[in-house]
Amino acid sequence: MLSMVFERRPSYNNDSKITASRITTCIKLIYYTIFAIAYGIVGSMSSLVMVNSTWTHGHIQFLWRLASNLCIVYPPCDTKSLEDLPLENRNDIILSIGQFRPEKDHALQLRSFALLLKKYPDDTKKTWNVKLALVGSCRGPDDEQRVEELRNLSASLDISDSVEFVLNRPYPELREYLGRASVGIHTMWNEHFGIGVVEMMAAGLITIAHNSGGPKADILAPFKGNMTGYLASTEEEYADAMYEALVESKRTGDDSNMKMRQLARESSSRFSDEVFVDSFKHAIVSSKILCR
């Protein structure tokens, strides 16, 4: 965050009105620096710190100057309930799951999808009729307004007929989408972990996640020496990854995508409820915090 403020890069938590002014940028940079110092002092007094990813581990280690009392405990994900979904006979759906919060960057998904349709019109529209489904919840009026803006963006990109917004639906309906879709997409920059990414992998989707944070460091890391999904940052990278994941294997008859689905599902078990319980217990016992 400090680097973003210093470089004056606009973002959902660094308003363009602030980045446009050197004075407000300096004030915000001073505030964040003071906060980071105070944050580090308090954190360094901890007896045991559990973090949710390798990325968070590095972040906290840098700020808190911790070593021996810092360990990674991945969040619990209910992967078992998704592992019985079939891997075969999937629809040509690219699925996004998550609340419609600004940091999720759904706009990047829409622009990337529009580029996919523009670059490969014959394959995506005429042959397989690819769709993008954005499934998520709205916390209140701000999120609802954001969805309306996303609908308008879809219209301006001329992709409304290929995009579906599924709002505030019960979990069984989300699970149904996870069982029908072929590809999952995630676009949040520097997400600390990414439970939604794990859920898509456990459900058997070929997942394309942002090339940062927990998805890059842990979730989509190679498993048994093979890829478990794709990482992307730009519209072009996302569009090409979507094409390769959804269309290219159909054109070539290659079974590599099915192998990737199987490996992704297998690797998602690293983040199961059972692994979380064991890791949590191990962290407590190893630290001997209960004996103090």
JOBELLIN-V240246 format. One line per field, one symbol per residue. ss: DSSP state (a for helix, b for strand, c for the rest). burial: 1 if it has 16 or more other ideal C-beta (glycine too) atoms within 10 Angstrom, else 0. A space follows every 10 residues. Layout:
ss = ???
burial = ???
This chain:
ss = caaaaacccc bccbcaaaac caaaaaaaaa aaaaaaaaaa aaacccccbb bccaaaaaaa aaaacccccb bbccccbcca aacccccccc ccbbbbbccc caaacaaaaa aaaaaaaaac aaaaaaaccc bbbbbbcccc aaaaaaaaaa aaaaaaccca aabbbbbccc aaaaaaaaaa ccbbbccccc ccccaaaaaa aacccbbbbb ccaaaaaaac ccbccbcccb bbccaaaaaa aaaaaaaaaa aacccaaaaa aaaaaaaaaa abaaaaaaaa aaaaaaacaa ac
burial = 0001100100 0001000010 0000100100 0100000000 0000000011 1111111011 0001010011 1111011010 0100101001 0111111101 1001111111 1111111001 0011000101 1111110100 0010011001 0011001010 0110110000 0001001111 1111111111 1111111111 1111111111 1011111111 0010001111 1100101111 1111111110 0000001001 1011101110 1100100010 0010001000 00
